[in-house]
Every structure is written in structure tokens, then in C-alpha cells.
Amino acid sequence: MIKTPIIMAILLFIASPLQAEEFYYVIPENANLEELVAQVEENKVFKGFAGIRWQDILPPGSEKGTLVICGEHNEPLVVPEFLNDKALSISGNCFGKRGRIQVAGGGAMILKRPHIQLEQLDLASDEGVALRVENSDISITDVVAENSSEGLKIVAKTEIKNIIITDSFVKNNKIAGILLHETSPEKIYQNITLSGNKIINNGSQGIRIWFFPTATKSSLITNLKINDNEVTDNKGDGIVIVHQYVDENNPEPIIKDVEITNNLIERNTGGIAIRGVTSSKWFETSKISGNFINNNEGVTGGINIFWSQGVLISENRISNNKTKIIDGNGVLVDHGNKHIHVKNNIIEGHLGNNIINSGVGVMVLDNEDIVVENNSIIGNWVGIFLGGRAPSKNIVIKENKITDTRNINLYFDRGYDKDQVVFYNNKMAPIDFKLRVEN
């Protein structure tokens, strides 16, 4: 049987994942889409975003409304807050073709209401943000956020929870790819998941979660999961999670339960940097595990952690990260940490710039209760470096394999209290024990 275009359109309509709902379509005001309009009832088509009647899509008593975006639009779509809080599905899958919104400035799409499922839509704002999320219970799947000042931004009025961003493509934005950038106090962020996304070639960090000191300790984030993403070729660190309020004057971490797992972080200007992270269950609910962190060149090196507690760093492969200054190492356990485990990692090929505190496999500075265990530390300028401005407490270095070191296997810097270090059952090659102590 020969399938006519009309029959094919009907089959596409039947196969559409949106068919369970009553849907409404929005098409460009000046578009010649007569064939599309003919396939749906006239009263279910809006011309342009200004013509959308939200009360028709989500009338009182409805369980769910569905809006399909067809064609290319050059006006922003703002989804307003409704009294009706039922679920809203927005899709760019218009009979097998993706919809697109591209604007000159501002937000290409702004989600002001909760309970939204957004999928299969391309977004760009030349001088603004491609997608801005301002409310809770929002799922974003297979969205492209590109060629904007900022890619995808999460901004709470007071509280945001239950945000899931999966299988999306965030690329070629002038600043960060995915960002949560908080400067105000008393903001709460809970249950944010970034999974399976490609975050590529953005002008700053790939993923930036950043609380400024003005946010104070009253601004919290809990249960952040970043897993299975490809974060590559960004002009800043691959992943940054920082609460700048946490420092020597305010040492208690604020960001609770962070999992960064199974990501590819490659060719960025730095790997992973976290500050002010803690764990509700030590070494279980905050962890950096299973990542491949390779060939990043910048200040951070592979993994940089400071002013954090109860974090597990395990099962990562950290390779060939470079720096033009000091401290660009495989794993840097920087100042102010407590209860950090660095175990079962492969850390290789960090050569730095031929000074002693650059190109280190694992560097531990001013910290307390740190365990460095069962790591393969291969081909670095220095294997393990212990140093800092103030004495550390309870440092355990055990069962590591340190091989092919180019300079020194183990280095104690001046001022480091050797009585606070337990060092045993480590294997080093070549056989001669390369140890340097600075008094």
C-alpha cells in the first residue's frame, strides 16, 4: 500500500508520545502551515506565543495540559504562574520536526510555574539566557540550549526543588553552560539532578553551582546529583560547586549531599572544584566517583576540594591534567577539609611546570582526618605532597602504589607535623625510596 502524505501525517500523530492528552499547537504568526493546521481542530491552534490562552490548555479541573511548539519563533515564551498547578507538558516534537525559539535578548524561554515537563525543543538567545527555570517540579529532556550568553539557568525566588535535566545538549554559550548563580540570602535549592547531558564549548564553566558570600549560610543546597554527563572543551572548569561564605571564619560546610559520578570531564580549563560541601552520611552521600578527568589545563587540575567534610573521592581516572601555575595536580585536598577519603583512584601523568608543588599526584595541605588509600599514582612529577601553612592532624597514607615518578615519590613540606602522619604499606618504584623533607 502506498502511504500518502495525509496517511503518513496521521500515523505520525498516532505514534506521537503526546497522544494521551488533548493538545494545543502554537505556530509562528506569519508561518504558512496550512497542512499542519488542517490536521488539528481549528480551536486547538494558537498563532504565536502572544495568542496562547493558558486557560484553554489548563482549564479548572484538568489533570494535564499539553502544548506543542511548531516551527521557528523569534519571540520569547514565558510560561506564567497559574492558580491551577496541574501538570503541563511542552514539546517541540511537532509531527516529527523540532520546534525552535531564537531571540535577540532576554530569555528565549522562562518557566515561572511548577509541574512542567519540557522536551525536544531548541532554544537560543543571542544576548540572554536560552532557558531560565524559576520554579519547582520541572523535568527537562532532550532540549538544546545554545549560542546564548548563558545556556540553562536555575534561579529561585525563595525555594526550588525537584529539578531534573537529562539528555540535553548545552553548547557554544558565551558564559556557563548550566548554572545556578546565587547572590541573595535565604534561598533554598533541593533535589537537583543533571544526568546524561552534553555540555560542550561554553565560554566559562560547563556546570557552575556558585553561592557568593552575600548568600550567607541561610542559602542552602541539598541533594545535588551530577552523573553520566559529557563536559568537554569548556573555557572554565568542567564542574564547579562553591559556597564562598565558607572559609576560615565560617568553616562549617553548607552544601549537603553532592554526588558527582561517572562523568567525562575532558579538555576544559580545569576539572572539578568543590568548596563548602558536607554529607549527611559521611563517605556515602557526598562523593566524587567513577569520573574520567582527562587533559584539562588550568588552575584546578583534576579534582580540587576545600572547606568540605565527609566526602569520598574514589574510582576516578585522573589523567594528564596541566597547569601553568602551582597546585594544578591530580587530586588537591586544599585547606580546611575534614574527613576526606581519597581511595582506589588512578592518578597519572601530571608533570606540572617542574616546580615541587606542581604536577603532584595527590597533594594534602592544611586539613584534618584525611585518608589517602590504595591509589595507583603513576608517572607524576611528585607522587604525594604533604604541606601547608598550618599543621594538619590525623593524616593516613596507606597501601598506595607510586610508580614512574619523575622527581620525588613522597614530599613533606616545611612546617608539616610528621607526627600527625601515619604512613604504611605503600609500594614505590623504583626501589630507592624517594623522600624529601623540608624543615
N, C-alpha and C positions, 0 to 999 in steps of 0.2 A: 504494500500500500504506500502510495506517495503521500508524504505528510506536507500539507500546505502550510504557509506561514501562520494562518489563523489557528490550525490544529496544533502546531508547534508552540505557539504562544499559550494556548490553553494547557498543554502538557507542562510547560514551564510553570504556569500558575499553580497547577495541581501539585507539582513537585516542590513548590516553594515551602521552606520551613515555617513560613508565617501563616499558612493557610488556616490554622486552627482559630485564628482571630478574625474579627471584622477589621479590614484595614482601610486606611486612608492614604492617598498618594499626594505628594507635593511635587509639582513640576515647575520649571522656570517660567516666569510670566510671559516671556517672548518666545518660548520654545514651540516648535512645530511638532507636536507629539500626538497627532490626531489618532494614529493607530493605537497608541497606548491608552488614550482617553476612551477610545471605543471599547476597550477590553474591560473596563470597570464602569460601575454606575456613575452617572454624572455627579451625583451629590457626594461622591467619595473622592473627588479630585480637588485639590487646592492649587491655585495659581500663585506661586511664590510664597515665601515664608510669612509675609505680612497678611496673607489671606487665610492662614491656618486658624481654624476655630477649635481651640483645645477642648471646649465643652462638648463638641461633637465626638472627638476621639475618646475622651474620658468623661462620659456623662455620669451623673449621680447613679449609683447602684452598679456601675460596671466593675468587672473584675480586672480587665486588662484592655489597654488600647494599643493599636499598632499604627505607626507612621512609616511610610516607605518614601525615601528621598530619591527622585529620579533625575537624571541629567546633571548638568553643571550649573551651580549657583554662585553668584558674586555678591550675595548679601548674607550677613551672619544669621545663624539660627540660635536664638536664645529660648531655651525651654524654661518657662516661668514656674514659679511656685504655685501650686494649686491647693485649694482646700481638699480636693479629692487626692488621696495619697495612694491610689491603686497603681498597679504596675503599668509601666509604659515601655513598649518596645519600639526602638527606632532602628531602621535598617536601611542600608544603601543598596541592598540587593533588589534592583528593580528589573524583574524579568530577565535575570541573568547578567545585567550590566551594573557596574558600581556607580553610585552617585558620588558627587564631589562638591565640596564647598570651598571656594578660594576667595579671600577678601584682601583688601589693601592694608587694613589695620584693625586693631581690637582683637576680639576673639572670633575665630571662624565659627566655633560652637561653644556655648556656655550652658552647662547643666545646673540649673538652680533648684530643681526639685529632687526628692529622693525616689527610689524604686524605679530605676531606669536600666534597661538592657539595650546597649548600643553595639551595633555590629556592621561590618562590611561597608565602611564609609571612608572616603579620602578627604582630609582636611588640611588647609594651609591658610596662613595669614602672613602677608609679606612683612608687616611691621608689628605683629602682635603674637598672640598665642593660638596655636592650632585648636586645642581643646582644653577647656577650663572646667574643672569639676568643683562644685561648691556645696554638695550635699551628700547624704549617706545612701548606702544600699544601692550602689551603682556597679554594673558589670560592663566591661568594655572588651570586645573581642574582634580581632581582625580589622582594626582601624589603622589607617595610615595618617600620621601626623608629621608633616614635612615642610621644609622650605619656609619656616616661620622664624620669628625671633625666639620663641620658646615652643617646645613641642607639646607636651602634655603636662598641665599644671593642676595641683590639688591645693585648694585654698578653703579653709574652714571659716565660717562666720563665728561659731563658738565650738562646734564639735562635728567631726566627720568620722564615720565608722563604716566598715564593710565595703571597701573598695577593691574590686578585682580587675586587673588589667592583664589580658592574656593574648598571646599570638598576634600582637600588633607590631607595626613597623614604624619606628620613630627615627627619622633620619634628616640630615642636612639642615638642622636648625641652627640659628646663629648663636644661641646660648646653650642651655642644657637641654637634654632630651626629655627625661621625665623628672619633674621637680616638685618638691614640697618645700617652700621657702618661707619660713615663719619669723616675723619680727615682733609680733604682738604677744602680750601675756595672756594666760588663761585660755589657751586653745588646746583642744583635745583631739588626738588622732588615734583611732583604734582599728585593728584588723585590716591592714592594707597588704595586698598580695600583688606582686609583679612577677608573672610567670610566662616563659616561652616567648618573650618578645625579642625583636632585633632592634638594637639601639646603636645606630651607626653614624659616624661622621658628623657629630654635633660640635658646635664651636666651643663648648665648655665640657662639664662633666656629662657622662652618659646618664647616670642616675644621681640626683642631688637631693638629699634629705637634710635640710640645714635649718637649725634654730639659732637665731642670733642671741647675744646676751640680753637684749631687751625683752626677749620672750620670757625670761626668768624661769625659775623652777616650776612655776604653775602651768607652763605649757608642756604637755606630755605626749609621748607617742608610745603605744604598746602594741605588740604582736605585729611585727613587720616581717614579711616573708618575700625574699627576692631569690627566685630559683629558676634554673634552666633557661636563662636569658643569654643572648649573644650581645656582648657590649664591646664594640670594636671601633678603632680609628677615631675616637673622640679626642678633642683638643684639651681635655682636662682628665682628672681621674675617672676610671671606669665607674666606680661606686663610691660615693661619699655620704656618710651618715654622721652628723656632727651636731652636738648641742654645746654652743660656745659659752653658755652660762657655767658649765662645769670646768673648774680649774683648781688651782691650789687653794683659793679662798672658798670655793664651793665644790668640795671634792666628791660629793655623792652623785653617782650617775642618775640620769633621769629617763633616758630612752630604754624601755624594758622589752625584752624578748625579741631579739632580732635574729633571723636565720638568713644567711647568705650562702646558698648551696647550689652546686652543680652548674655554675655559670662559666661561660667562656669570656675571659677578660683579656683582650689582646690588642696591642698596638695603640693603646691610649697614652695620655701623658700621666701615667701612674695607674696603679691597680685598685686596691680597696683601702679606704681610710675611714676609721670609726673613732668617735670620741663621745664619752658620756653614756655608754651602753652598759646595762646591767641585765641580770637574769633572775626570774622568779624561782628557777631551779637551776643551780649552778651547773655549768658544762652541758646542759641539756636544752634549755630554751633560748639560749643565745649562742650561736655558733657560726663559724665560717668554715665550711666543709665541702670537699668534693669539687672545688673550683680548679680550672686551669687558667693560671695567671701568667701570661707569657709576653715577653718582648714589649713591655711598657717602658716608656722613657720619660722620667720626670722626678719630682721631689719624693713622691710616695714610695716608689719602688713597687714591691709586690703587695704586702699587707702591712699597714701602719695602724696600730691601736694605742690609744692613750686615754687616761682618766676613765677606765672601764673596769668592770668586775664580773667574775663568773662566766667568762667567755671561753669557749673551746675553739681552737684553730687546728683542724685535723683533716687528713686525707686530701690535702690540696697538692697540686703540682705547680710549683712556682719557679719559673724558668726565665733566665736571660733578661731580667729587668735592669734598666740602666738609669744612671743619674749623672748630672753634671756638677752636683754638689755633694756634701756629705749625707749620710743616712739614707741613701737610696738602696735598700737592701732587700733580701728575700722576705724575712719577717722582722719588723721592728716593733718590739714591745716597748713603747716610748714611756714617758713619765706618768706617774700617778695611778698605775694599774694595780689591782689586787686579784688574786685567784684566777690566773690565766694559764690554761694548758695549751702548749704547742706540741702536738704529737702526731706521729705517723704521716708526716709530710715528706715530699720530695722537693728539695730546695737546691737549685743548681744554676751554675753559670753566671753568678753575679760578680763582676770584676771591678765595678766602680771606676774611680779615676786614680787608682794607685796610691790612695792615702788610707790610713789604717782603719778609719771608721766609715769607709765607703766600700760597697761591694761585699757585704757581710751576709753569710747565710742566715743566722739568727742573731739579732742584737737585742740585749736586755739592758735597759737603763734603770732609772730610779723607781723601783717597784717593790711589791710585797707578795709573797706566796706565788711564785711563778715556777711552773714545771715545763722543762723542755725535754721531751722524751721520745725515743725511738724514731727519730727523723733521719732520713738519708740526705746528708749535706755534702754536695758533690761539686767540685770544680769552682769554688768561690774564692775571692781574694783572701778573705778571712772566714774561717768556719763559724765560730761562735765568739761574740764580743760581749763582755760584761763591763759596763761603765756607768757614768752618770755623775751628776753634781752632788748627790746626797747618797748615803749608804742604803743599799737595798736590804731586804730581810727575807730569809727563807727561800732561797733560790735552789732549785734542784735541776741538775743537768745529768741525765742518765740514759744509757742504752742507745745513744746516737751513733751513727756511722758517718764519720767525717773523712772524706777521701778526695784525692786530687786537689787539695788546697794549694793555691798559688803562693801564699805568703805564710800565714800563721793559722794553725788549727784552733787554738784557744787563746784569747787575749783578755787579760784582766787590766782594766784601765786604772789610772791613778785615782785614789780615793775610794776604790771599791773594797768593801769589807769581805775579805776572803773567808772569814769565819762564818759568814752567813750563807756560804755556797756549799751544797753537797754535790760532789762530782764523782760518779762511779759508773763502771761497766760501759764506758764509751769506747768505740773502736776507731782508731785513727790510722790513716795511711798517708805517706809512707811510714815505716815503722818508727822512725825517730819522732819523738813527742815534741811537736812544735808548740811551745808555750812562751808567752811573753807577759811579764807583769810590770806594770808601771807603778812605782811607789809615789 
